[in-house]
């Protein structure tokens, strides 16, 4: 989420270089990127500018789950994902052309990028699309917010240098308590589709798995984040272009509103959002930029209820608050972290 997500949003590659610039470490969410040092002059104007872009990015990613839901009303989930990747890749390729950047080179590098494309784009995007066939977009947006929790849990096993503090471990426990609250486990998951919910949670898990893989294999390649991300989305597009005809075929007709939703999802939620995130990470650092993660489920819930008329049980907002509180605690870094 997406997101797109859940990662997020989500590209993990930006966090690698951002850590070397600022000593700030943060588990990546889907679509987080950063190109390098930002501009220095006009501090007062820059503060206003990044806040506006931060708000725009929150809206874009928050509405992505609504766009997925609308897209699946006219097209199969794989078709929605393929369209999303095509439009998103087109935006990044255009940006690369303007900046005169080339795609990375090297068979081994492209092999690692193919794995990253699957874990960070093709798999989670497809899972969210399938999940929203049976669950509300509000629930999908909240599931996406669990990515930092999964990242924290995985880092305990996969990243020996990432030693957690008691506060971060407490945040992990609190976050998963929030997930259980959203699902209403004491009611036996009444009214929720277990398969769709599991797919959304698996999509959110895929983001930190991809981030850890990227961190271990693609750090210090010397390529710009724009070219790396453009190449990664290109590979993901090829992956879906191969899979989609086999499982979904070709649309018999092109429903206009779902098509526009898919186009917006790709061009805005995947392409433009990545470019906006570039500037945010460069200007204010990854820690501040990734705070957008905590606004996404709020906007996704508001959009789903207000525009799509989705129902909202008390467990959803209460559980979402607990999830976000836990996710925030997992990002706290002090002397013991």
Buried (B, 14 or more C-beta within 10 A) or exposed (E): BBBBBBBBBBBBBBBBBBBEBBEBBBBBBBBBBBBEEBEEEEEEEBEEBBEEBBEBBBBBBBBBBBBBBBBBEBBBBBBBBBBBBBBBBBBBBEBBEEEEBEBBEEEEBBEBBBBBBBBBBBBBBBBBBBBBBBBBBBBBBBBBBBBBBBBBBBBBEBBEEBEBBEBBBBBBEBBBBBBBBBBBEEEEEEEBBEEBBBBBBBBBBBBBBBBBBBBEBBEEBEBBBBBBBBBBBBBBBBBBEEBBEEEBEEBEEEBEEBBBBBBBBBBBBBBBBBBBBBBBBBBBBBBBBBBBBBBBBBBBBBBBBEEBEBEBBEBBBEBBBBBBBBBBBBBBBEEEB
